[in-house]
Amino acid sequence: MKKIIIFLFIYVLYSPQNQRFLYDSKSYGKSEVFALDVGISGSRFHSFENHKIDSLKNLEAERQFKEQGYFFISNKELDNIVFTKNYITKTYPDFQTDLFTKLGLYNYKVTDNRQINWQISPETSVIAGYEVQKAETEMYGRKWTAWFAPKIMIQDGPYKFHGLPGLIVKITDESENFDYQLFAVKDLKSAPDYSRSEHRPKEGKILAVDYPTYKKLFNENLQDPQKFLFPANAASNKSLTETRKDKNGKQVQKTVSKEEFNEKMQMILKNKSQKILEKDLLQ
C-alpha cells in the first residue's frame, strides 16, 4: 500500500500536467490534427480543427460586431471544413474512458471499460525527438503497434489508448489505415478538470450507456436510420419531405417514402462504417 501511495505521489509530482499534446492523424489517407489535453484529474482527446474553427468564428464575430454593431457568421470556407466532432475523456487515476458521440439526433456518453492488454518489446527508437519503446496490442478489431516515451510519465495517449509506462508518441494499426503521431507539445493556461459536468457537450440531453448497449444501438442505426433521426415517424409508414437546393441554388421540396429514405441513409452510413476505427462495432 505504501509503495502505491509513493508511486502516485511521484506520478502527480513529475508527470506532465496542464499540457496539450498535438497529434497528426491519418485515417484512410485523410489528415486531421487532434489534441490530447492533459490535466491533473484527466484528459480530453478531441479534434484540434474543431477548436481552431471555433476560435476563427469567434474572431469573425468580433470583427463583424466592431464594424457593424451586430454579427451574422456566414463563412462558407469555415462551414465546409469537415472535422471530427466526437471526443474522448479519461479520468485519472482509474482511466475511466468515455466516448461522447451522436447517433442521429441523440447524444451519447459511452463508457468503455474494456482492458487494453499490451505486450511490451525491448525494441527502442527515436520518434519526434523522443526516445521511445515499442509495444503491441490487439484492440477494437485491429492489431496495433505503439511507441511510448518512458521519460514522459503519463500513461495516456491518442484516442482511447492508455496503460503504457509513458506517453504514447506514435500508434499505427497493422493495415496502416490509422496512424497517430505526436508533433508538438504546448502548455495550457489553466488546469482542465474533465471530470466536471461543464466539460460535457451542451447540445441537448446526454444518454449514458455502456459499450455493449452502444454497439447494439450503433447497428440499429445502420439498419433503421429514420428511428434515430425522426423517432416520431419511425413506427409509421409516413412519407418524409426533404428540402434540397437545385442547381440554381433554389430550395425545392421532395417527398420520399420511409423505404427510400432508409435505403439512402443506409448506403451513406454503410460507406462510413467501413472506415471506422473500431471494426468490432460491426462484429
N, C-alpha and C positions, 0 to 999 in steps of 0.2 A: 504494500500500500504506500509506504514511504517513497519507494522508487517511482511509482506512478505520479505522486504529487510533485516530486523533484523534476520529473520529465515535463509535466505540464507547466511548471514554473519556468523551466528553461525554454520551452516552446513559446510561451507568451512573451518572454523577455527578449528572445533573439529572433523570432520569426518575423518576416516582413509583414507590416500592418499598414492599413490606410494607403494601399498602393493599387495601381491599375496596371495589369499585365495585358499587353495587346498582342493578339494572335492573328496571323494571316491564315485565313481558312480557304481551302479549295474543296468544292463539292461538285463532282462530275464536271470539272473544268471551270465552274463559276467561282469567282473570288469574292470574299467578303471579309471585313475586319471585325473581330469580336474582342470584347473586353472582359477580363476576369477582375472584378473589383473586390479587393480583399480588405476586410475589417477585422476587428478583434473578435466579433461574435459570428462571423460567417462570410460568405462570398456570394457574388451575383455574376453570372455569365450571361452576357447579352450582346446584341449587335451594336457595334460602335457606329455603324452607318445610321442606325435609328437615332442614337444620341446626337450625332452631327447634324442630322436633318432637323431635329427639334431645335437645336441651337441656331441653325440658319433661319428657321421660320421665326424664331423669337427676334432675331436681328432684323429681319424683314418687317415684322410687325412694328418694331420700334422706329424704323426708318419711315414707314408709312404714317405712323402716328405723329411724328415730328413734322412731316411735310404737309399733311392734310387734316390732322386732328382726329383721324379715325384710321382703322386698318381693316383690310379685307384681303387675306392672303390667298392669292391665286397664282401659283408658280408652277407651270407645267413641268419645268425642269426638275423641281423637287418632288412633285407628286408622282412622277413617272418612275422614280427610283424604287426598285424593289429591294426590300431588306427583310431579315428575319425578325418577326415580332415576338416569337416565343422567347422565354428566358428561363434560367435555372438558378435556384438559390440552394446553398448548402449552409447548414448551421454547424458551428464549432462548439465543443469538440466531437459531437456524436456523428457529424456529417449526414444528418437527415437531408435527403435530396428531394427537392420539389421542382417539378416542371410546371410552368404557367403557360397555358396554351388555349386554343379555341377549337371547337367543332361546331361549324355553323354559327349560330347566334350565341352559343353557350361558352362561358369562360370556365376553365377547369384548373384546379391545383392538383397535380398528380404526384402523390408521394411514392417514391421508388426506393424501397429498402433492399433491393437485390444486392448481394455481396459481390464485389469485384475481386476475383482471385488472381493475383499476379504471380508470375514466375520471373524472378529477378536473375539476370545474367551478369557474369563478371565483365562482360564486354563494355568498353568505355569509348567515348568520342568527345568532340567539341562541337557544339551547335550554338549559334548566335552568341558566341563568345563565352559560353558556359561549359564547364566540364560536366559531362552527363554520363549516365549509366543506363544500360538497356533493360527493358522489362517487357513481358508479353502477357496477353490475356485473350480470352475468347468471351465476348460480351456483346449483347444487343444483336445477336445473329451474325457477328463478324469477328474475324481474328485481327488483333491489333498489336502493333509494335510501338512502344513508348520509350522516350528518353527523358530521364528526370535528373534534376540538378541537386545532389545531396547538400550542397552549400546553401541552397535556398530552402530554409527549414519550414516549409509549408507543404502539407500533404494534399495538395489540391491540384487542379488542372482544368483544361478546357472541357466543355460540355459537362457530363455527369461524372467524368473520370476523377478519381481521388484514391488515396490509400497507399501511395508510394512514399518512401522516406526522403522526400524532396519534391519541389515543384516540377510538374510535367512541362518540359520545354517544347517537346515535339511528340505528336502521336499520329500514326497513319494506319489505315486498315490494309489488310492483305492485298486487296484488289486495287489499292491506291485511288479509290473513288473519293475518300475523305482524308483530309490532311489538315492538321493544325500545327502552326509553328510560331513560337514566341519571337517577336522582333523589337519590342520596346517595353520599357517599364517607366511609369510616371507616378509621382506622388499625388495622393488625393488631399484636398484641403481639409477635409473633416473625416471623422471616423464613421463609416457607414455601419449601421446595425440592421442587417437584412432579416432579422428575426421579428422585427416590429411590423405592425399592420400597415403603416404608411408606405412601406416599400412594396406593397402588393398593388396589382393593377386596379384602377378606379372605375373602369368602364363596365359597370353592371355587377350583378351578383356573381360570386365565385363559388363553384361547386367543388368541394373537396372529395377526391376519390383516390383509391389505391391503384396500383399498376394493373392488376388483373381486371378491375372494373373498367379502367380506361381502355384497355386492349379490346374489351367487348364493345364498348361504345365506338371506338375507332372503326371497327369492322362494320358495325351497324350503320355508321355514317357513309361508308363506302357503298353499302347495299341500298340505303334509302336516304339520300342527302336531304330530301324535302322534309323529312322528320325533324332534322336539326335546324333547317332554315325557315320552314313555315309549319311549326308544330300544330297550329290550329287546323290546317288543311290536311295533315298527314293521314288521318283516318278516313278521309273522304276522297271522292274521285273528282273534286272540283278542279277546273282548269285554272291556270295562272296567267296573269298578264305581265309580260315583260316589256320594259321600256328600254329602247335602244336608240342609237344615233345612226341615221343613214349616211350615205357617202357625202352628203352635203352638210352634215352636222346637225340636221334637224331631228328632233326626238320623235320617234314613232312607237306605237304600241302594237304588240303582237300577242295573241292568245295561244298558249301552248297547253297541252294536256299534262297531267301528272306523269304519265309514262314518258312523254317526250322530254320533260324537264329532268327527270331522274336519269334517263339514258345519257343526256348531255353531261350532267354533273358527274355521273359515274365514270364517264370517259376521262374527264378532267382530273378527278380525284385518283383514278387508277394510274394515270400517267405520272402524277406527282408521287404517289405512294411507291412507285417502282424505284424512286431515287431517295427514299427516306433513309436516315442513318440507322434507325432501329428496325432492321429487317424482321426481327422476331415478333413485331407487332402483327405481321401478316401471317404468322405461322399458327 
